[in-house]
Amino acid sequence: MKTIKRYTQGLVALFALLAGVALTACEDQPDKYEVADGVPTVKYVRLPAPVSADSLLTGAYMENTICLVGDNLRSIVELYFNDQKAVLNTSYMTDHTLLVDVPKNIPEEVTDKLYMITRANDTIPYDFKVLVPAPAVNSLSCEFAAPGSEVTIYGDYLLDDPNTPLTIEMAGNVKVTNITSISKTQVSFVLPANAIEGYITVTSLYGTGRSKFVYHDTRNILFDWDDSHGGLATGHGWRAGVVRVDDPVAGIDGSYLYFGGAAIDGAAGATWAEDQFCFNYWPEPSAGYPALSAMPKFAEMLSEYGWDKLQLKFEVNVPASNPWQSAALQAMFTSDADVTNATGNNNYYSSDKLPRGLWLPWNGPGSYDTGGKWVTVSMKLADFNKTPTGTACAESLNPDHFTGLTFFVWNGGLAGTTCNPVICFDNIRVVPVE
């Protein structure tokens, strides 16, 4: 009997211990989420912000956050918009509200309903439309491509429909008639023979989008190397730049700036090939080399937009025979306090106090070439905030920083591979970020 009693006492102690653990667990998680029984009821859908609680919705764009309002919403274990499953986060689910993002994928079967599924596998529909945005036309593979050549638009929601085909229109109501390929994020086509400078519009079943760029954009070309678009034909300084035509690559529309003819070491900053990979523009107004910021178009843009709403653009061609595998392109806008032709120096190249933009299209160890094609590069001036080694610069650009310009391939702070690159530039310009 004593043995039985001790065993019973042991069980009692064990049960007490387990009960204590369970009680402690409950106390530690008083708000633990639990799926409810029954079925949910949605009374309405609204915007998530409390201040917008009276803004009721019958539809929403993909990836937008909405709030379902109703009863017993914790009974929902799965939620579909048309045939696309949404991601549920129980941290944003209560009995009466449910915050959720509309799925980013385009529905294959459109029913204009959302479907709530419970633990018991009941399905409760609710009328709600998923809205698909109009095409986003973000960039063009080459903004100075010639009519008759193939180009690619990059963006989103570039959707073709059998009943409402995707259409593209250049400026001047010039329609594109030869679309070669289409996907959701890019569309390739042949530029019409009569394509002219201007914005491009793309129309789908879901609306029309205008490009965030201008095809053949001559609004503010600083350097075109042959005065073909109103830009300067040469740099001015210790390294005015090597200008070539159709050698070693075919020019995009005449002369271009050539970098090449020397090896660049793979170690970051190991090679200082100033003669082969640099051009300077240092102002000297008395000799016909004005401050860039005094050129009428540039001055107008700086005044209208402010420097931080502008971007540096240019076309570049890197032949596959001479890929780029080391060092960054350092784009440095300079003030008269940094350098002029009268005070010529290259100390500012390595100054940690001169903010600059770095372009590193290769990823070390990696390689970059354009296959002998010209492509457009964009660098926001708001991102001109780096030191020569790629760290954050303590100083920032200001309106005085636009009298001169230097391109120099050097350093960047990222080790690469020793290479002998050829890098060709044309149509260096500053235009608004749109």
Secondary structure by P-SEA (a helix, b strand, c coil): caaaaaaaaaaaaaaaaaaaaaaaaaaacccccccccbbbbbcccccccccccccccccccccbbbbbbccccccccccccccbbbbbbcccccccbbbbccccccccccccbbbbbcccbbbbbbbbbbccccccccccccccccccbbbbbbbccccccccccbbbbccccccccccccccccbbbbbccccccbbbbbbbcccbbbbbcccccccccccccccccccccccccccccccccccccccccccbbbbbbcbbbbccccccccccccbbbbbbbcccccccccccaaaaaaaaacccccbbbbbbbbbcccbbbccccbbbbbbcccccccccccccccccccbbbbbbcccccccccccccbbbbbbbbcccccccccccccccccccccccbbbbbbccccbbbcccbbbbbbccccccccc
